[in-house]
Amino acid sequence: MSNEGHAPAGRSTRRDVLRGAGQAAAGLVAASLIPQPARGAGLGRAAHEYGVVPVDAAAEPGRRQDSGGSANDGVVIALIGAGGQGRSNMRGLMNKPGVQVAAVCDPDERHMAQAAKMVEDKFGKRPAEIKDFRKVLERKDIDAVIVATPDHWHALPTILACQAGKDVHCEKPISHNIVEGRAMVEAARKTKRVVQVNTWQRSGQHFLDAIDYVRSGKLGKITLCRAWKVQDPKAATMGKEAPKSVPSALDYDLWVGPAAWEPYQENRCHYRFRWYFNYAGGMTGDWGVHMIDVVLLGMSKSDDLVMPTRVASYGGKLFTGPEDDRTTPDTQIAIYEFPGWMLQWEVHVGGQGLDGGRDHGALFIGTEGRLLVDRGGWSLFDNAGKPVEKPATANPRVGDHNDNFLTCLKTREIPRSGIASMHQTTTVCHLANLAYLHGGAITWDPAREVVTNDKKAMDLLPYRRPYRKPWSLPKV
């Protein structure tokens, strides 16, 4: 597959993805590598306490035993992308029984050193510190990799890891654009690799309970859903900066990678890359994959998700203004048309969420009541807005998100956040940004993954990008 043409062909169903336990051919890597949060009022106030994130320790611990019968019956992992989120992901996995960390990787030596110290403090042995992820993938002792790079760097390490015969735990959103996401799905399918996305809400018990309730039909007919995220004013503001010298510890050329080249500025590197279309998708990409995912799961019969057919999205830098360097909107409203229902997605800075809700959430509005869910819990309301008692948990989860990944490494089952399903959710987020940059509504063909009313929209960054040489998207 290349990044040319209108859309990847041969869309597979979720059940085609990641079946079996075959190994990738030994020469695939060489062939593929390219030369060098505030509380709200109204509805939200009556619901539940906000800000309680599920704790891994509360879940039943799991253990993955290597099917090859290694000495420690465990799994050896490597971290690719050792920033704050990457180190957090690594900590969650290496605290599970039987997991070892062989290498950490990042173009910033400072991040690598912090990650390596974490491993050394845990196991008494310092892992290899490798700047170029391709060297990590060459190692035969590594079973799986964590990909926690900036968004524009998710596709290449994931695809090449699959082709190297390694399983992948990939940070969200899975891709910088729709074409990359499809390539990632096909790479996992063809190489039969387990690829889990770190949308851990799919392993959260109260999210599972809320989704089950929506699917039960007890809310009646649902024709409108809402989801939102409010950004902190300080986090939303990038300010205006001039290019400056690159820190000596950072290989900036490698950090930019396949993205368009821009001179180094602190306010668009590391964590703040999220607010630039060159590297990511703004708040819609960062949090949309969480809250929109909940809506899609609730409105679908399984995790092969229902997809929209028409999207309109408007907004801009209404809070930060034109003198701010960010390029993604700080204020955005997207309207999605699905068969028989609609979704409103909203991003803004400061204050409350939709209907007076907290700073994030998803709301299902049915003829028999409403259901509100966020990271603090879920609540039911009747048509008068009064709270309704929730049913007890019917399907208790087994293990947390990391346990699910480790279990799937052995069973070769599709994780709760499988790559095919999460590509669907991520595509829905990309479509909001695509319609925003297009400046008008777009019609979408989910089967072919193409815009049908204006093909020029598919030249915009949320759909595909030209890769900066010498990088290219591998053919899968």
C-alpha positions, 0 to 999 in steps of 0.5 A: 500500500502507498499513500497515493490513490483515493483509498485502500482497497480490500476492506476486511471485516473485524472477524478477519483480523488477527486470527491465528498465531503465524509468524512473519517471514524473517526477511520482512523487516529488512524488506520494509525498512526505508533508508535512513479536568472541573465539576459541572451543574445541571444534569452532570451534577445529579449524576456521579462523582467525577475524576475517578479513574479505574485503578489497575490494582483493583482488577484481577491480575493476568499472566501471559505464558510464552507459548514457546515455553521460554525459561521464565514463561513470560513476555519480553517487551520494548518501549518505542516512544518514552515520553510521559505516556509511554513511560506510563504504559510501560509501567502498567505492563512491567508491573504484571507478572512475567513481563520483562523490558529489554529496550527503550527507544526515543529520539530524545535521550532524556526520555530514554534515560528516564524510562531506562531508570524506571526499568533498572529500579524495577528489575535491577538491570538497565535495558538497552537504550536505542534511539532508532526504533528500527534497531529495536525491531531487529532484535529477536528476543523481543516479543512485543512493543509499546508504540507511544510515539507522537501520533504522526509516528504511530503507523510506521513502527506498528506496521513494521513491528507486525511485519517483524513478527512482534505484537503491538500495544499502540497508543491512541489515536492509532493514526495520523490519518485515515489511510495510515489507519487502514494500512495498520489494520491490513498489516495486523491482519496479514501478519496475524499479529495482536495489536491492542490500542490503549483506549483503556475505557474499553476495559473499564467496568462501568463503561462496559455496563453503560454500553450493555445497558444502551444495547439492551434497548431499555432507553427506547429509541435513540435518535440523538447522542452527544459527546464532548471534551472541555480543555483547560485554558492553560493547556489550550494555549501555545502562544507565539514562539520563534524557532530556536536551536534544537536541544542537544539530546534530541534528534529532531530530524528523527522526531519529525520523521514522515511529517512535513519539516518545520523548524524546532519550536518548544511549543509544538514538540513533545506533549504539545504536538497534539495541537498541530495538524502536522502531527496530530488531530487536536482535541478531537483526535486526543479525546474524541477516540475515548468519548466518541468510541463509547457512543459508537459502541453503545449504538452498535451491536458489536465492536464492528462499529456503525459508521456515519454517512455525512459529517459537518464540522465548524469551529476555529481558534476562537479562544486562543486567537490568531496570534497563537501557534496552534493549528487545530481548533480550540472550539469545534462542533461536529454533527454526524449523520448515522442511519437513523440517528445523529451524534453531536461532538463538541470541543471548547475551552473552559466551563462545563460540557454539554447540558451542564455536564462535566469536562468530558462525557457521552450522553444517550438520549432515548424515548424512555430516558437518558444515560450519561457516562464519563470516567467517574461512572454512569447514571440513568435519568427518566424523561423528567431528568430525575435519577433512576437506579442502575442495575447491578453489573451483569458481566464482570470483566476479567482483568484490566486493559493490560491483562487483556493484552497479555492474555491475547498474546497467548490466546491470539484472540482480538483484544477489547480494543482491537486495531480494526474496531479502533480504526473505525472510531479513529476514522470517525474522529478524522472525519470531523477534522476533515470536514472542518478543514474542507469547510463544508459537509462531506459525505462518506462511503464507509465500505470504500473509505472515500469521500463521495461529494468532493474528492479533493477533500481526500488530499487534506491531512486527516485523510492522507499525507505525503511522507517526507523523504526518505520515509514512506508508508510500507506496502501491506 
